[in-house]
Every structure is written in C-alpha cells, then in structure tokens.
Amino acid sequence: MNANKELPENLKGLIEALSKEQAIPMGMMSGLPFLAVKTEDEESAKEGALSCELKASILNIDYAQETVGLCFVQLRLNGQDNLIYTATYDLNNAKQYEDCDALLSMKKYGLFIATDEKHDFLAFDTNFKAEFDPRAVLLYAKNESSDYGGELLAEFSYAIRSQAVSARSLWDYLDLLAPYDKEWYGRMKMSKA
C-alpha cells in the first residue's frame, strides 16, 4: 500500500469523508469502473490476501405518479461481514447510470481501497456466471423509471438502508428485495404515510 500523503487533495478529502460501510463510485479509470472504499484493517486490504464479491440489487419503486429507479451495488471483501460496502446509483442520472452499466458488464472493476494512512488501487475479475445479463435488467429498470426528482431517490435510498442494523443485515435485506433468482430485480409500491 502507498502513503496517502502522496495523493491529490481531492482523494485525501474523499478518504476523510468515507464511512466504513460506504462505496463511492469514482467513474472510469484505466478502462475500469472504480469504486472507493475505506477500511480500518490494513491487513485486509493487501492485494495478495484480498478477494471481493460484487452483487447488485436493481429496484423500481412506484410512489404516487412516479417510478424511481435505483441500483444498490454491494461489495464484500475477503468474505467478511464487517467489510461490506454499499454504493447507490440513481438510474435517472445519466452519469450514474453509465457508471453502473459499466460496472454491471460483470467483467473487471477496480477498487480504491484506503485506510486513514494508506491506499491502493486494485483490479478484480467478477467471476460472474449466470443465465441473465445484469445490464439488460438495469436498462429495463431505467426505462420503467419516470422523471422524478433527486430528493425522492434520496428518501427511498435512506428508507431502504434504514431497514438494516448492520452492513450484513442490509446485504440480506437487499437479497430479499432483489434476489439472484429474480435477476437481481425487484419492484415495490410505496404509499404516503
């Protein structure tokens, strides 16, 4: 791993702002979709001992006259439940959709893994074997979405995340909402309180 003092200021700020359960999409770097994650455990971030699982939960949420489209992408390092990270993508935002689409090509992706003092940029193969194409499911969810505002997406993202008391319980909850055997897709209807 490399010392954080060598990084540009924007990446130093990103590291400071990251929570221990959050993954932040960084766009494309070196031809790979990249996400940033932060860990306290430097040993768990060493390249030779690191494995990473990636899964998505693609959702449409019907509310009043709107249909929100969002995708949660979760990463689990070294199979450890204390190293689960979640990124949220707004399918109505062109840049976020593009980033998520690139990630869900399920070929290779990169992680910017940081601790408070050190960081590394690592690439991973997805090792994805399934009968469905996650990008087709993502496109379907995008096409089902209406032109909703960002506040509505933030409310639903928060509501779903708040159902879980830990990163592991969020992993399980999203599996219920958008299970693998349903091609990582779920649709739900929300009503006004």
C-alpha positions, -999 to +999 in steps of 0.1 A: +000+000+000+010+036-006+010+065+018-020+088+015+002+119+017+012+112-019-024+116-031-040+147-046-062+168-022-095+156-037-087+119-029-074+128+006-108+145+011-127+115-002-109+092+022-117+115+051-154+116+041-159+079+035-177+058+061-167+022+068-198+008+050-200+032+020-187+026-015-184+057-037-184+054-075-154+071-090-162+066-127-139+050-152-101+048-145-077+029-167-107+015-186-123+000-155-152+012-134-138+021-100-153+024-065-137+038-034-139+020+000-123+026+034-112+000+059-095+002+093-078-031+087-047-026+066-041-064+065-075-070+049-066-045+021-033-062+010-035-073-026-023-109-022-048-117+005-078-098-009-109-112-025-140-093-034-176-103-041-199-080-060-237-081-063-264-057-073-300-050-063-319-033-091-351-017-080-381+002-093-402+019-066-437+031-075-448+061-055-478+084-063-474+091-100-436+084-100-414+054-105-379+056-091-351+035-105-321+028-083-294+002-080-275-008-049-242-024-056-226-042-027-190-054-022-178-078+004-140-080+009-125-113+020-159-128+027-161-108+059-194-093+070-175-064+087-161-055+053-194-050+033-197-017+014-228-004-005-230+021-034-262+037-046-268+046-083-297+068-095-308+053-128-324+086-138-290+103-137-271+098-170-236+097-154-246+074-126-265+051-150-234+049-173-211+041-143-234+014-131-239+000-166-201-003-170-198-020-136-226-044-144-209-056-175-195-080-149-161-083-164-135-063-144-137-035-119-114-016-097-114-006-060-096+023-045-091+008-010-079+032+017-072+033+054-066+066+073-029+063+064-025+042+032-042+033+000-041+010-031-058+007-065-067-029-072-085-046-101-108-076-097-125-101-120-162-106-113-162-144-120-199-139-128-217-170-142-254-166-148-281-170-174-291-133-172-274-101-182-274-076-154-271-047-178-304-057-196-321-058-162-306-023-154-318-009-187-353-023-180-354-006-146-342+026-161-368+025-189-395+018-162-385+049-143-402+083-146-386+117-144-385+120-106-365+144-085-333+136-067-350+142-033-373+113-039-345+089-047-326+100-016-357+094+006-362+059-008-325+050-006-324+062+030-357+043+038-343+010+024-309+014+041-325+022+075-343-012+075-309-028+083-290-025+116-257-036+100-240-040+067-247-077+068-284-073+075-286-048+046-269-075+024-296-099+034-324-074+031-314-064-004-312-102-013-349-104-003-359-074-023-340-083-055-329-119-052-304-136-076-331-160-089-351-129-099-321-115-119-313-090-091-346-071-098-374-061-075-404-038-078-423-023-049-451+001-043-448+027-016-477+047-003-478+080+015-477+078+053 
